[in-house]
Amino acid sequence: MITGKYVVNSVQGSTKTMASISCAADGKTMIQFTGIDGRRRTIRLGHISQRMAEFTKARIESLLSSSLVGCSPDPEVSRWLASLGDVMLNKLAAVGLIPKRQVVTLKNFIDGYIQSRIDVKSGTRESYVHVRNNLIEYFGENKILRDILMNPLAHREQAFPFSYLV
């Protein structure tokens, strides 16, 4: 039975959110769905295969279900989100399916960590500040933390080109 924006399976009593795949006149694919606020939302995917559109639609439906219930997405969808680039993540955030990604710099992250550690002695705090200064000197204070974490060995190669010996 269809009720508004949801299809209710009367046999199992479950509710599934629905999204639809559309093609524009120029051949670009988009996925449309009704957001939790009741407004019709569109994510433009560009020129992609029908198979990839179906794959993306299933993930979007899962994200919408998770946000309606107020729980975390399942592990498969979480892995998918982790694999996405900034462009697609920004599209998902723009329609309210995920929170907007915050940009955290190395300096802000380390300074916040040091300030949060009120339980350490002054000698430990001095060690933290020393490590902070070394990291900022090496990477730069405006280095985005995600860029360091995404490829941790990229910077190691520059510092020690014979890393295969370690």
N, C-alpha and C positions, 0 to 999 in steps of 0.2 A: 504494500500500500504506500502511496506517495503522499507525504504531508509536507508541504512547503519545500524547504531546501534539503530535506532528509528523506531517505528511503528506509522504511521500517520493515524489517524482516519479521513477519508475524509468526513464523514457525519457531524461530529461536528467540524472538523478542529483542533483538539487538538493533542498534541504530548505526547506519553508515552514512558518513558525509559524502556528498557527491561533488565531483568536479567534472568539467567537460573540456575536451580538446577541440579547438577550432583552428581553421586555416584562413588566413587573410587572402585577399585577391593576389597579392604578390608571392604567395606560397609560404609565408612565415607562419610558424605555429605559435599558438597561445593557449594557455590553460585558464579557464574561468571557473570561479567558485564563489559561493556566498560566504563571507567572513563571519566571525562570531558576532560582529556588530550588525549583521543583517544586510550589509552592503555588498553589491556584486564587485568582485575583485578580479583583476586580470594580470597574469604574468606572461610577458612576451618572451618566447624562447628563441625566436629566429628560425633559421632553416635547419631543422633537425628531422631525423627519421621518425616514422610513426611509432616504431618500437621504443625509441628513447623518450618520445612524448608520453607513451603509456607508462613507462618506468617512472618518469618524473611525476606524472599525475598521481600514481599510487603513493608516492612519498608525500606529495602535497596533501592528499586525503588523510594520510596518517598523521601528519603534523596538525591538520585542522582538528582531527578527532582528539589528539592529545591536548590541544589548547582548550577545546570545549570542556573536556573532563577536568583539566587542571593538573595533568600529570606530565612526566617527562616522556619524550618520544621513545619508542622501542629501540633497542641497541642497533638494529640494522639501519634505521633512519638516522640515528646519531652518527654512525660511521659514514653514511652518505653525506650528511651535513659537514663532517670534518674533512671530507675529500673535496668539497666544492671550493671554487675560487671566489674572490671578493665580489665579482659582478653578480653572480647568481645569489650569493648570500645577501647582497644589498637588495636584490629584487624580492627575496623572501621576507626580508625585514620591512621593506616598504609596504607590503600588504598585511603586515602584522602576524605572520606565521612564526617568526623567530624574533628575539630581541635584537636591536641594532648592535652591531659589533663595535666595541670600544677599542680605540687605539691606545695602547699602553707603551710608553717609552721605557727604555731600560732604566734611566735615571729615576723616573717617577715610581717604577715598581720597586727598585731597591730602597729608595728613600722611604716609601710607605712601609716596606718590610722592617727596616731598621726602627722606624718610629713605633711600629706596633709591638716590638719586642721590649716591653717595659720590665720583663722578668730577668734580663741579663745584667751581669755586672759591667762595670765601666771598662775593664780590660777586653771583655768580649765585644762590647760596643765599638771599641777602638779597632779591633780586628775586622768587624763588619765594615767600618768606614774605610779601612785600608783596602779591603777587597773591592768595595764599591768604587773607590778611586781608580784601582787597576782596571776594572771592567769598563768603566766609562772612558778611561784613557785609550783602551784597546778598541772598543766598539764605537765610541762617541756617545754623548749624552742624549742625542735625539734618535738613536737607533730604536726601531720598533721591536719590541720584545718578541712578537710573533715571528719576525724574520729570522731571529737567532734560533728560536725553538724549532722552526720548520726544517732547517737544514743545519744541525749542530756541527757537522764535520766540515762545512764549507770554510769556516774561519780557521779551523785547526790546520787545514792544508796550507794556508798562507803562513801561519806561524811556524809550522814544522812540516816541510814538504815531504819528508821521509816517514810519514805516519805509518806506512806499512811495516816499519821496523819495530813499532811499539807493540 
